[in-house]
Amino acid sequence: MTQISCVLFDLDGVLVDATEWHYEALNRALRLFGFDITRYEHLSGYNGLPTRKKLEMLSVEKGLPAALHTMLNRLKQVYTRDEVLTRCRPVFEKEYMASRLKAEGYRLAVCSNSIRESLQMMVHQSGLDDYFDFLISNEDVKKPKPDPEIYNTAIARMGVSPSEVLIVEDAPHGIEAARRSGAHLCQVSGFPDVEYFRVRAAIDRANRQLALTDKVAA
C-alpha cells in the first residue's frame, strides 16, 4: 500500500523566519543606488524568488540598471549573512517537529530558492543539520521555483514516486512548484504555522487519500 515516506520543506518562512531578513538585506543593498521594494511589493510579488529573479523584475518594473545586478547580488548575500548570524536561532517547535518525524521513519529534505551558502547557514544556525537527508539550493537546479525542478530533483534523489511525498510550503511560487511536482501539499501561512501536529495531520490526510485510491484501483 502506498504511503507518505518523505517530507520536503521549503526554508524561508517555513523552517526559518527569514522572509523579513531577505527583505531587509535586499533593500539595504538597493538603497545604496536609490532603489527599494515596498513591503507590499515584497509580499505580493517578490517573496520566495531568487535574488537574481527579483533584480530582473526590478529592472523591468523600476528601471534598475542591469549593470548593477552582479554588485547588488553580492551585497545582498553579504547583508543576508549578517541577518542570519545575528537573528537565526534554534526554535523548539521546529526541532521537535523534525526530530519526531525523523524518529517516526520519515526521510526529510529542504528545497530552497536561497543560494547554497545561505541555506546551509540557516539550517545550521537553526540546529536542524542532523535531521535532513540532504539540502537542495537554487544553485543545484537550472530553474528555480515556481518551476517544479527543485522538487522533482529531490523526489528522484529520494528514489520514490511523487505520491509518496509531502511538501510543506508557504509562498505562492513554492506552492505552485509543489503542486506541479505531483506531490501532496501541506500549505502553511508562514513560520508560526509550521509545527509537528499540522504536518502530521497533512501526512494522515494524504495517507487516507492514497488508501482510497488503492482501494478503488484494486
For each residue, the residues with C-beta under 8 A, 3 or more apart:
1: 210 211 214
2: 161 163 164 210 213 214
3: 164 207 210
4: 7 106 164 165 166 184 203 206 207 210
5: 105 106 107 158 160 164 165
6: 106 107 108 109 155 158 160 164 165 166
7: 4 101 106 107 108 165 166 167 168 199 203
8: 108 109 110 111 151 154 155 165 166 167 168 183
9: 14 15 108 109 110 111 167 168
10: 13 14 15 48 110 111 112 167 168 169 170 171 174
11: 14 15 16 18 110 111 112 114 119 122 123
12: 16 18 19 22 48 112 113 114 171
13: 10 16 17 18 19 47 48 170 171 190 191
14: 9 10 11 168 169 170 188 191 194
15: 9 10 11 94 110 122 123 126 128 194
16: 11 12 13 88 122 125 126 191
17: 13 20 21 91 191
18: 11 12 13 21 22 83 84 88 122
19: 12 13 22 23 43 47 190 191
20: 17 23 24
21: 17 18 24 25 80 83 84 87 88
22: 12 18 19 25 26 80 83
23: 19 20 26 27 37 39 42
24: 20 21 27 28 79 83
25: 21 22 28 29 76 79 80 82 83
26: 22 23 29 30 37 51 54 72 76 79
27: 23 24 30 31 36 37
28: 24 25 31 32 75 76 79
29: 25 26 32 72 75 76 79
30: 26 27 33 35 36 37 58 64 72
31: 27 28 34 35 36
32: 28 29 75
33: 30 64 68 72
34: 31
35: 30 31 58 62 64
36: 27 30 31
37: 23 26 27 30 41 42 46 54 58
38: 41 42
39: 23 42 43
40: 43 44
41: 37 38 44 45 46
42: 23 37 38 39 45 46 47
43: 19 39 40 46 47
44: 40 41 47
45: 41 42 57
46: 37 41 42 43 49 54 57
47: 13 19 42 43 44 171 172 173
48: 10 12 13 113 145 171 172 173 174
49: 46 53 54 57 113 144 145 173
50: 53 54 113 114 115 138 144
51: 26 54 55 72 73 76 77 115
52: 55 56 69 73
53: 49 50 56 57 144
54: 26 37 46 49 50 51 57 58
55: 51 52 58 59 64 68 69 72 73
56: 52 53 59 60 69
57: 45 46 49 53 54 60 61
58: 30 35 37 54 55 61 62 64
59: 55 56 62 63 64 65 66 69
60: 56 57
61: 57 58
62: 35 58 59
63: 59
64: 30 33 35 55 58 59 68 69 72
65: 59 68
66: 59 69
67:
68: 33 55 64 65 71 72
69: 52 55 56 59 64 66 72 73
70: 73 74
71: 68 74 75
72: 26 29 30 33 51 55 64 68 69 75 76
73: 51 52 55 69 70 76 77
74: 70 71 77 78
75: 28 29 32 71 72 78 79
76: 25 26 28 29 51 72 73 79 80
77: 51 73 74 80 81 115 117 118
78: 74 75 81 82
79: 24 25 26 28 29 75 76 82 83
80: 21 22 25 76 77 83 84 118
81: 77 78 84 85 117 118 121
82: 25 78 79 85 86
83: 18 21 22 24 25 79 80 86 87 88
84: 18 21 80 81 87 88 118 121 122 125
85: 81 82 88 121 125
86: 82 83
87: 21 83 84
88: 16 18 21 83 84 85 121 122 125 126
89: 125 126
90: 94 95 125 126 127 128
91: 17 94 95 126
92: 95 96
93: 96 97 194 195 196
94: 15 90 91 97 98 126 128 194 195
95: 90 91 92 98 99 126 127 128
96: 92 93 99 100 195 196
97: 93 94 100 101 194 195 196 199
98: 94 95 101 102 108 128 131 132
99: 95 96 102 103 131
100: 96 97 103 104 196
101: 7 97 98 104 106 108 131 196 199 200
102: 98 99 105 106 108 131
103: 99 100
104: 100 101
105: 5 102
106: 4 5 6 7 101 102 203
107: 5 6 7 133 158
108: 6 7 8 9 98 101 102 131 132 133
109: 6 8 9 132 133 134 135 136 154 157 158
110: 8 9 10 11 15 119 123 132 135 136
111: 8 9 10 11 136 150 151 153 154 167
112: 10 11 12 118 119 135 136 137 138 150
113: 12 48 49 50 138 144 145 150 173 174
114: 11 12 50 118 119 122 137 138
115: 50 51 77 118 119 137 138 139
116: 119 120 135 137 139 140
117: 77 81 120 121
118: 77 80 81 84 112 114 115 121 122 137
119: 11 110 112 114 115 116 122 123 135 137
120: 116 117 123 124 135
121: 81 84 85 88 117 118 124 125
122: 11 15 16 18 84 88 114 118 119 125 126
123: 11 15 110 119 120 126 128 129 132 135
124: 120 121 127 128 129
125: 16 84 85 88 89 90 121 122
126: 15 16 88 89 90 91 94 95 122 123
127: 90 95 124
128: 15 90 94 95 98 123 124 131 132
129: 123 124 132
130:
131: 98 99 101 102 108 128
132: 98 108 109 110 123 128 129 135
133: 107 108 109 158
134: 109 154 157
135: 109 110 112 116 119 120 123 132
136: 109 110 111 112 140 141 150 153 154 157
137: 112 114 115 116 118 119 140
138: 50 112 113 114 115 141 144 150
139: 115 116
140: 116 136 137 150 153
141: 136 138 144 147 149 150 153
142: 149
143: 147 149
144: 49 50 53 113 138 141 147 149 150
145: 48 49 113 148 150 173 174 176 177
146: 172 173 174 176 177 180
147: 141 143 144 150 177 180
148: 145 151 152 177 178 180 181
149: 141 142 143 144 152 153
150: 111 112 113 136 138 140 141 144 145 147 153 154 177
151: 8 111 148 154 155 165 167 177 178 180 181 183
152: 148 149 155 156 181
153: 111 136 140 141 149 150 156 157
154: 8 109 111 134 136 150 151 157 158 165
155: 6 8 151 152 158 160 161 162 165 181 183
156: 152 153 159
157: 109 134 136 153 154
158: 5 6 107 109 133 154 155 165
159: 156
160: 5 6 155 164 165
161: 2 155 164 165
162: 155 165 181 182 183
163: 2 182 183 184 210
164: 2 3 4 5 6 160 161
165: 4 5 6 7 8 151 154 155 158 160 161 162 181 183 184
166: 4 6 7 8 183 184 185 186 199 202 203 206
167: 7 8 9 10 111 151 178 181 183 184 185 186
168: 7 8 9 10 14 186 188 194 199 202
169: 10 14 174 175 177 178 185 186 187 188
170: 10 13 14 174 175 187 188 189 190 191 193 194
171: 10 12 13 47 48 174 175
172: 47 48 146 175 176
173: 47 48 49 113 145 146 176 177
174: 10 48 113 145 146 169 170 171 177 178
175: 169 170 171 172 178 179 185 187
176: 145 146 172 173 179 180
177: 145 146 147 148 150 151 169 173 174 180 181
178: 148 151 167 169 174 175 181 183 185
179: 175 176 185
180: 146 147 148 151 176 177
181: 148 151 152 155 162 165 167 177 178
182: 162 163
183: 8 151 155 162 163 165 166 167 178
184: 4 163 165 166 167 202 206 209
185: 166 167 169 175 178 179
186: 166 167 168 169 198 199 202
187: 169 170 175
188: 14 168 169 170 193 194 198
189: 170 193
190: 13 19 170 193 194
191: 13 14 16 17 19 170 194
192:
193: 170 188 189 190 198
194: 14 15 93 94 97 168 170 188 190 191 198 199
195: 93 94 96 97 198 199
196: 93 96 97 100 101 199 200
197: 200 201
198: 186 188 193 194 195 201 202
199: 7 97 101 166 168 186 194 195 196 202 203
200: 101 196 197 203 204
201: 197 198 204 205
202: 166 168 184 186 198 199 205 206
203: 4 7 106 166 199 200 206 207
204: 200 201 207 208
205: 201 202 208 209
206: 4 166 184 202 203 209 210
207: 3 4 203 204 210 211
208: 204 205 211 212
209: 184 205 206 212 213
210: 1 2 3 4 163 206 207 213 214
211: 1 207 208 214 215
212: 208 209 215 216
213: 2 209 210 216 217
214: 1 2 210 211 217 218
215: 211 212 218
216: 212 213
217: 213 214
218: 214 215
